Amino acid sequence: MEKIVQFLESKGIRPTAMRLMTYKRLVELKVAISLGDLEKDFKVSERSTLFRTMKAFEEKGIVHQIEDGTGVIKYALCEENCECEVGNDLHLHFHCNNCNETVCLTEHKIPHINLPDGYITEDINLVVKGICEKCSGNLD
């Protein structure tokens, strides 16, 4: 737990009990999670506290949002030294139509996209949908 405290402090985040539990849970999951699903993991949490925790994590570059087409925003941990910058850190996400999990494919970066003059890129979100490696072996 001390490593998590040091990490959060290095990012300028005060390590409250909820922040420590939330970060620890995100590391354990290894998949993107919605605020609602994360809330179910913490029976004694208030939704507003959890929301503020995720917003603080997002502002400090600890997590990023994923819009995977399910209509629910999910959060995933950023890579080390990630700045979530267009052209540098953005990567593919994969949403499994079978198990409904969304994962970051951080080794697959989104290539630079040349837009017409006058257009300014602020964010890019690329989600590939299909069957994940866990489920592909389970299909008949």
C-alpha positions in Angstrom: 0.0 0.0 0.0 3.0 2.3 0.6 3.9 2.2 -3.1 0.4 3.3 -4.0 0.6 6.2 -1.4 4.0 7.3 -2.9 2.6 7.0 -6.5 -0.5 9.1 -5.7 1.6 11.7 -3.9 4.0 11.9 -6.8 1.0 12.8 -9.0 -0.1 15.5 -6.6 -3.0 13.5 -5.2 -3.7 13.3 -1.5 -3.9 9.5 -0.7 -7.3 9.2 1.0 -8.7 5.8 1.9 -11.1 5.9 -1.1 -8.4 6.9 -3.5 -6.1 4.1 -2.3 -8.9 1.5 -2.6 -9.9 2.8 -6.0 -6.4 2.8 -7.4 -5.7 -0.7 -6.0 -8.9 -2.0 -7.6 -8.1 -0.5 -11.0 -4.7 -2.2 -10.9 -6.3 -5.6 -10.0 -8.9 -5.4 -12.8 -6.7 -4.9 -15.8 -9.8 -3.9 -17.8 -11.8 -0.7 -18.2 -14.6 -0.2 -15.7 -17.6 2.0 -15.5 -18.3 4.2 -12.5 -21.4 2.1 -11.7 -19.5 -1.1 -11.7 -16.7 0.3 -9.6 -19.3 1.6 -7.2 -20.6 -2.0 -6.8 -17.1 -3.1 -5.7 -17.2 -0.6 -2.8 -20.4 -1.2 -0.8 -19.8 1.7 1.6 -18.8 4.3 -1.0 -20.8 7.4 -2.1 -21.2 7.8 -5.8 -20.1 11.5 -5.6 -16.9 10.6 -3.7 -16.1 7.9 -6.3 -16.8 10.3 -9.2 -14.6 13.0 -7.7 -11.8 10.4 -7.2 -12.0 9.3 -10.9 -12.1 12.9 -12.0 -9.0 13.7 -9.9 -7.2 10.6 -11.4 -8.2 11.7 -14.9 -6.9 15.3 -14.4 -3.6 13.9 -13.1 -3.1 11.4 -15.9 -3.7 8.3 -13.8 -6.7 7.1 -15.8 -8.3 7.9 -19.1 -11.9 7.7 -20.3 -13.1 5.2 -22.9 -16.3 5.5 -24.9 -16.6 2.0 -26.2 -20.0 2.3 -27.8 -22.0 0.8 -24.9 -23.3 4.2 -23.8 -21.4 4.1 -20.6 -18.1 5.8 -20.0 -15.4 3.5 -18.7 -12.1 4.3 -17.1 -8.8 2.5 -17.5 -5.3 3.1 -16.0 -2.9 5.1 -18.1 0.5 3.7 -19.0 3.5 5.0 -17.0 4.6 8.4 -18.3 1.4 8.8 -20.3 0.1 12.3 -21.0 -2.9 11.2 -23.0 -1.7 13.4 -25.8 -3.1 13.2 -29.4 -0.3 11.8 -31.6 1.8 10.4 -28.7 -0.1 8.3 -26.2 -3.4 7.4 -27.7 -4.0 3.7 -28.3 -6.6 1.3 -29.5 -9.3 -0.2 -27.2 -11.0 -3.5 -27.7 -14.5 -4.2 -26.6 -15.6 -7.9 -26.4 -19.1 -8.4 -27.7 -19.3 -11.7 -25.7 -18.0 -10.8 -22.1 -18.6 -7.1 -22.5 -15.1 -6.2 -21.2 -13.1 -3.3 -22.7 -9.3 -3.4 -22.6 -6.6 -1.1 -23.6 -4.3 -2.3 -26.4 -1.5 0.1 -25.4 1.0 -1.5 -27.8 -1.2 -0.5 -30.7 -0.9 3.3 -31.0 -3.4 5.3 -33.0 -1.5 6.7 -36.1 -1.5 10.4 -36.8 -4.5 11.5 -38.8 -4.2 14.4 -41.2 -7.3 16.6 -41.0 -8.3 19.3 -43.5 -7.2 22.8 -42.9 -9.3 24.5 -40.2 -10.0 21.3 -38.2 -8.3 20.9 -34.8 -8.0 17.5 -33.2 -8.8 17.5 -29.4 -9.3 13.8 -28.8 -9.3 10.5 -30.7 -11.1 7.4 -29.5 -10.7 4.2 -31.5 -12.6 1.1 -30.4 -12.3 -2.3 -32.1 -15.2 -4.6 -31.4 -15.2 -8.4 -31.6 -14.4 -11.4 -29.5 -11.5 -11.2 -27.0 -8.8 -13.8 -26.6 -10.5 -15.2 -23.4 -13.8 -15.7 -25.2 -12.6 -16.8 -28.6 -11.6 -20.2 -27.1 -14.9 -20.6 -25.4 -17.1 -20.2 -28.5 -18.7 -23.3 -30.1 
